Amino acid sequence: MRIEMNGKEYQGDYVEIINQLKKDNLIEKDISTYEYANDLAYLMMRFFDKDVDTETTDLEKKCEGLVKELLRKGLAKRLD
């Protein structure tokens, strides 16, 4: 999958995309992909009043839910 967000292109599976977003936004910070996904889900829930897989403990499902929600909200655009 390829998506565009904030003028940058991200590609790979859902976990890889969230990892790339993490690297772009948290340079030199020691935080796991799962923690980052949790934080991003929390921010989206706060700003958009929507629960985005906050209950799942499966990293892949968490990342999939976040990418799909970013696309649905128009924050990211699917390129393929």
DSSP file (Angstrom, degrees, kcal/mol; ACC not computed):
  #  RESIDUE AA STRUCTURE BP1 BP2  ACC     N-H-->O    O-->H-N    N-H-->O    O-->H-N    TCO  KAPPA ALPHA  PHI   PSI    X-CA   Y-CA   Z-CA
    1    1 A M              0   0    0      0, 0.0    11,-2.2     0, 0.0     2,-0.4   0.000 360.0 360.0 360.0 144.3    0.0    0.0    0.0
    2    2 A R  E     +A   11   0A   0      9,-0.2    77,-3.3     2,-0.0    78,-1.0  -0.996 360.0 172.7-127.1 131.7    1.1    3.6   -0.7
    3    3 A I  E     -AB  10  78A   0      7,-2.9     7,-3.0    -2,-0.4     2,-0.4  -0.925  22.2-140.1-131.8 160.6   -0.3    6.6    1.0
    4    4 A E  E     +AB   9  77A   0     73,-2.8    73,-2.6    -2,-0.3     2,-0.3  -0.979  24.0 168.8-120.3 134.9    0.5   10.3    1.0
    5    5 A M  E >   -A    8   0A   0      3,-2.7     3,-1.9    -2,-0.4    71,-0.1  -0.971  68.3  -7.2-147.8 129.6    0.3   12.4    4.2
    6    6 A N  T 3  S-     0   0    0     69,-0.5     3,-0.1    -2,-0.3    70,-0.1   0.849 128.8 -55.6  53.6  38.2    1.6   15.9    4.8
    7    7 A G  T 3  S+     0   0    0      1,-0.2     2,-0.3     0, 0.0    -1,-0.3   0.480 116.8 108.8  78.8   1.9    3.3   15.9    1.4
    8    8 A K  E <   -A    5   0A   0     -3,-1.9    -3,-2.7     2,-0.0     2,-0.4  -0.862  63.1-131.8-113.5 148.2    5.3   12.8    2.1
    9    9 A E  E     -A    4   0A   0     -2,-0.3     2,-0.4    -5,-0.2    -5,-0.2  -0.819  20.7-173.5-100.4 135.9    4.8    9.3    0.6
   10   10 A Y  E     +A    3   0A   0     -7,-3.0    -7,-2.9    -2,-0.4     2,-0.3  -0.975   6.9 177.9-125.3 140.2    4.7    6.2    2.8
   11   11 A Q  E     +A    2   0A   0     -2,-0.4     2,-0.3    -9,-0.2    -9,-0.2  -0.983  30.6  60.6-144.5 157.3    4.6    2.6    1.6
   12   12 A G  S    S-     0   0    0    -11,-2.2     2,-0.1    -2,-0.3    -2,-0.0  -0.859  87.2 -31.8 128.8-163.5    4.5   -0.9    2.9
   13   13 A D  S  > S-     0   0    0     -2,-0.3     4,-2.3     1,-0.1     5,-0.2  -0.261  74.2 -88.9 -81.1 179.6    2.1   -2.8    5.1
   14   14 A Y  H  > S+     0   0    0      1,-0.2     4,-2.1     2,-0.2     5,-0.2   0.891 127.3  48.2 -59.8 -42.8    0.2   -1.1    7.9
   15   15 A V  H  > S+     0   0    0      1,-0.2     4,-2.5     2,-0.2    -1,-0.2   0.909 111.1  51.1 -65.7 -41.5    2.9   -1.5   10.5
   16   16 A E  H  > S+     0   0    0      2,-0.2     4,-2.4     1,-0.2    -1,-0.2   0.898 109.0  51.3 -62.3 -40.5    5.6   -0.3    8.2
   17   17 A I  H  X S+     0   0    0     -4,-2.3     4,-2.4     2,-0.2    -1,-0.2   0.930 111.6  46.2 -63.2 -45.4    3.6    2.9    7.4
   18   18 A I  H  X S+     0   0    0     -4,-2.1     4,-2.5     1,-0.2    -1,-0.2   0.885 111.0  53.8 -65.3 -37.3    3.0    3.6   11.1
   19   19 A N  H  X S+     0   0    0     -4,-2.5     4,-2.4     2,-0.2    -2,-0.2   0.912 109.3  48.1 -60.4 -43.0    6.8    3.0   11.7
   20   20 A Q  H  X S+     0   0    0     -4,-2.4     4,-2.2     2,-0.2    -2,-0.2   0.905 111.2  49.9 -65.4 -41.9    7.6    5.5    9.0
   21   21 A L  H  X S+     0   0    0     -4,-2.4     4,-1.7     1,-0.2    -2,-0.2   0.914 110.4  51.6 -60.6 -42.3    5.2    8.1   10.4
   22   22 A K  H  X S+     0   0    0     -4,-2.5     4,-2.5     1,-0.2    -2,-0.2   0.929 109.2  49.3 -60.0 -46.7    6.8    7.5   13.8
   23   23 A K  H  < S+     0   0    0     -4,-2.4    -1,-0.2     1,-0.2    -2,-0.2   0.890 111.9  48.8 -61.9 -39.9   10.3    8.1   12.4
   24   24 A D  H  < S+     0   0    0     -4,-2.2     3,-0.2     1,-0.2    -1,-0.2   0.815 121.9  33.4 -69.1 -29.9    9.2   11.3   10.7
   25   25 A N  H  < S+     0   0    0     -4,-1.7    -2,-0.2     1,-0.2    -1,-0.2   0.636 121.9  41.4-104.0 -16.0    7.6   12.7   13.8
   26   26 A L  S >< S+     0   0    0     -4,-2.5     3,-1.6    -5,-0.2    -1,-0.2  -0.408  70.2 180.0-132.4  58.1    9.7   11.3   16.7
   27   27 A I  T 3  S+     0   0    0      1,-0.3     3,-0.1    -3,-0.2    -4,-0.1  -0.397  74.1   0.7 -63.4 131.2   13.3   11.6   15.7
   28   28 A E  T 3  S+     0   0    0      1,-0.2     2,-0.4    -2,-0.1    -1,-0.3   0.682  98.6 128.7  65.1  21.7   15.7   10.4   18.5
   29   29 A K    <   -     0   0    0     -3,-1.6     2,-1.3     2,-0.1    -1,-0.2  -0.912  59.2-133.2-108.1 137.7   12.8    9.4   20.8
   30   30 A D        +     0   0    0     -2,-0.4     2,-0.4    -3,-0.1    -3,-0.1  -0.699  54.5 132.3 -90.2  90.2   12.8    5.9   22.4
   31   31 A I        -     0   0    0     -2,-1.3    -2,-0.1    -5,-0.1    -5,-0.0  -0.999  52.3-120.8-141.1 138.1    9.2    4.9   21.9
   32   32 A S     >  -     0   0    0     -2,-0.4     4,-2.5     1,-0.1     5,-0.2  -0.328  24.9-115.3 -75.9 160.6    7.8    1.6   20.5
   33   33 A T  H  > S+     0   0    0      1,-0.2     4,-2.8     2,-0.2     5,-0.2   0.887 118.2  53.5 -60.5 -38.5    5.6    1.4   17.4
   34   34 A Y  H  > S+     0   0    0      2,-0.2     4,-2.4     1,-0.2    -1,-0.2   0.919 108.8  47.7 -65.0 -42.8    2.8    0.1   19.6
   35   35 A E  H  > S+     0   0    0      2,-0.2     4,-2.5     1,-0.2    -2,-0.2   0.911 112.8  49.5 -62.7 -41.5    3.1    3.1   22.0
   36   36 A Y  H  X S+     0   0    0     -4,-2.5     4,-2.8     2,-0.2    -2,-0.2   0.921 110.2  50.3 -62.9 -43.7    3.2    5.5   19.0
   37   37 A A  H  X S+     0   0    0     -4,-2.8     4,-2.4     1,-0.2    -1,-0.2   0.895 110.6  50.5 -62.0 -39.5    0.1    3.8   17.6
   38   38 A N  H  X S+     0   0    0     -4,-2.4     4,-2.3     2,-0.2    -2,-0.2   0.930 111.5  47.3 -62.4 -45.5   -1.6    4.1   20.9
   39   39 A D  H  X S+     0   0    0     -4,-2.5     4,-2.5     2,-0.2    -2,-0.2   0.912 112.9  48.5 -62.6 -43.3   -0.8    7.8   21.1
   40   40 A L  H  X S+     0   0    0     -4,-2.8     4,-2.5     1,-0.2    -1,-0.2   0.901 111.1  50.3 -64.8 -41.1   -1.9    8.5   17.6
   41   41 A A  H  X S+     0   0    0     -4,-2.4     4,-2.4    -5,-0.2    11,-0.3   0.906 110.6  50.4 -62.3 -41.1   -5.2    6.6   18.2
   42   42 A Y  H  X S+     0   0    0     -4,-2.3     4,-2.5     2,-0.2    -2,-0.2   0.927 110.6  48.6 -63.2 -45.2   -5.7    8.7   21.4
   43   43 A L  H  X S+     0   0    0     -4,-2.5     4,-2.7     1,-0.2     5,-0.3   0.916 112.5  48.0 -62.3 -42.5   -5.1   12.0   19.5
   44   44 A M  H  X S+     0   0    0     -4,-2.5     4,-2.6     1,-0.2     6,-0.4   0.897 111.0  51.2 -65.1 -38.8   -7.5   11.0   16.7
   45   45 A M  H  X S+     0   0    0     -4,-2.4     4,-1.3    -5,-0.2     5,-0.2   0.913 113.2  46.0 -63.6 -41.9  -10.1    9.9   19.3
   46   46 A R  H  < S+     0   0    0     -4,-2.5    -2,-0.2     2,-0.2    -1,-0.2   0.924 120.3  36.9 -65.8 -45.5   -9.8   13.3   21.0
   47   47 A F  H  < S+     0   0    0     -4,-2.7    -2,-0.2     1,-0.2    -1,-0.2   0.792 130.7  28.4 -82.1 -27.7   -9.9   15.5   17.9
   48   48 A F  H  < S-     0   0    0     -4,-2.6    -3,-0.2    -5,-0.3    -1,-0.2   0.377  95.6-128.0-116.4   3.2  -12.4   13.5   15.9
   49   49 A D     <  +     0   0    0     -4,-1.3     2,-0.4    -5,-0.2    -4,-0.2   0.891  67.1 126.5  53.0  44.7  -14.5   11.9   18.7
   50   50 A K        -     0   0    0     -6,-0.4     2,-0.7    -5,-0.2    -1,-0.2  -0.997  61.8-129.5-136.9 131.1  -14.1    8.5   17.2
   51   51 A D        -     0   0    0     -2,-0.4     2,-0.7    -3,-0.1    -9,-0.1  -0.700  24.2-169.6 -79.9 115.3  -12.8    5.3   18.8
   52   52 A V        -     0   0    0     -2,-0.7    -7,-0.1   -11,-0.3    14,-0.1  -0.750  63.2 -58.5-112.2  85.1  -10.1    3.9   16.6
   53   53 A D  S    S+     0   0    0     -2,-0.7     3,-0.3     1,-0.1    -1,-0.1   0.854  78.8 152.8  52.1  44.3   -9.2    0.4   17.9
   54   54 A T        +     0   0    0      1,-0.2    -1,-0.1   -13,-0.1   -12,-0.0   0.662  69.1  54.8 -76.7 -13.7   -8.2    1.6   21.3
   55   55 A E  S    S+     0   0    0      7,-0.0    -1,-0.2    -4,-0.0     2,-0.1   0.699  85.2  97.1 -91.8 -20.5   -9.1   -1.8   22.8
   56   56 A T        -     0   0    0     -3,-0.3     0, 0.0     1,-0.1     0, 0.0  -0.400  48.3-169.1 -75.0 146.1   -7.0   -4.1   20.5
   57   57 A T        +     0   0    0     -2,-0.1     2,-0.7     5,-0.0    -1,-0.1   0.299  59.0 105.2-110.4   5.4   -3.6   -5.3   21.7
   58   58 A D     >  -     0   0    0      1,-0.2     4,-2.6     2,-0.0     5,-0.2  -0.794  61.7-152.7 -89.8 116.1   -2.6   -6.6   18.3
   59   59 A L  H  > S+     0   0    0     -2,-0.7     4,-2.7     1,-0.2     5,-0.2   0.891  93.4  50.7 -57.3 -43.8    0.0   -4.2   16.7
   60   60 A E  H  > S+     0   0    0      1,-0.2     4,-2.5     2,-0.2    -1,-0.2   0.921 112.7  45.2 -63.2 -44.1   -1.0   -5.1   13.1
   61   61 A K  H  > S+     0   0    0      2,-0.2     4,-2.6     1,-0.2    -1,-0.2   0.887 112.8  52.1 -65.9 -38.5   -4.7   -4.5   13.8
   62   62 A K  H  X S+     0   0    0     -4,-2.6     4,-2.0     2,-0.2    -2,-0.2   0.939 112.9  44.0 -61.7 -47.4   -4.0   -1.3   15.6
   63   63 A C  H  X S+     0   0    0     -4,-2.7     4,-2.6     2,-0.2     5,-0.2   0.893 112.7  52.2 -67.0 -39.8   -1.9    0.0   12.7
   64   64 A E  H  X S+     0   0    0     -4,-2.5     4,-2.5    -5,-0.2     5,-0.2   0.933 109.7  49.3 -60.4 -46.1   -4.4   -1.1   10.1
   65   65 A G  H  X S+     0   0    0     -4,-2.6     4,-2.0     1,-0.2    -1,-0.2   0.891 112.3  48.3 -60.8 -40.4   -7.2    0.7   12.0
   66   66 A L  H  X S+     0   0    0     -4,-2.0     4,-2.6     2,-0.2    -2,-0.2   0.926 111.8  47.4 -68.3 -44.9   -5.2    3.9   12.2
   67   67 A V  H  X S+     0   0    0     -4,-2.6     4,-2.2     1,-0.2    -2,-0.2   0.930 113.6  48.7 -62.5 -44.4   -4.2    3.9    8.5
   68   68 A K  H  X S+     0   0    0     -4,-2.5     4,-2.6    -5,-0.2    -1,-0.2   0.889 112.5  48.5 -62.6 -38.5   -7.8    3.3    7.5
   69   69 A E  H  X S+     0   0    0     -4,-2.0     4,-2.5    -5,-0.2     6,-0.3   0.887 108.6  52.9 -70.5 -38.2   -9.0    6.0    9.8
   70   70 A L  H  <>S+     0   0    0     -4,-2.6     5,-1.7     2,-0.2     6,-1.6   0.901 113.5  44.9 -60.8 -40.3   -6.4    8.5    8.5
   71   71 A L  H ><5S+     0   0    0     -4,-2.2     3,-0.9     4,-0.2    -2,-0.2   0.920 112.9  50.2 -68.0 -44.0   -7.6    7.7    4.9
   72   72 A R  H 3<5S+     0   0    0     -4,-2.6    -2,-0.2     1,-0.3    -1,-0.2   0.873 110.3  49.6 -63.2 -38.4  -11.3    7.9    5.9
   73   73 A K  T 3<5S-     0   0    0     -4,-2.5    -1,-0.3    -5,-0.1    -2,-0.2   0.564 113.9-116.9 -79.0  -7.8  -10.8   11.3    7.6
   74   74 A G  T < 5S+     0   0    0     -3,-0.9    -3,-0.2    -4,-0.4    -2,-0.1   0.597  83.8 119.5  82.9   9.8   -9.0   12.7    4.6
   75   75 A L  S   <S+     0   0    0     -5,-1.7   -69,-0.5    -6,-0.3     2,-0.3   0.750  80.6  29.3 -77.4 -24.8   -5.7   13.2    6.5
   76   76 A A  S    S-     0   0    0     -6,-1.6     2,-0.4   -71,-0.1    -2,-0.2  -0.926  74.9-142.9-131.5 157.5   -4.0   10.8    4.1
   77   77 A K  E     -B    4   0A   0    -73,-2.6   -73,-2.8    -2,-0.3     2,-0.3  -0.982  18.6-125.9-124.7 132.0   -4.6    9.9    0.5
   78   78 A R  E     -B    3   0A   0     -2,-0.4   -75,-0.3   -75,-0.2    -2,-0.0  -0.605  19.2-171.3 -77.9 132.2   -4.2    6.4   -1.0
   79   79 A L              0   0    0    -77,-3.3   -76,-0.2    -2,-0.3    -1,-0.1   0.650 360.0 360.0 -99.6 -18.8   -1.8    6.4   -3.9
   80   80 A D              0   0    0    -78,-1.0   -77,-0.1     0, 0.0    -2,-0.1   0.348 360.0 360.0-140.2 360.0   -2.4    2.8   -5.1
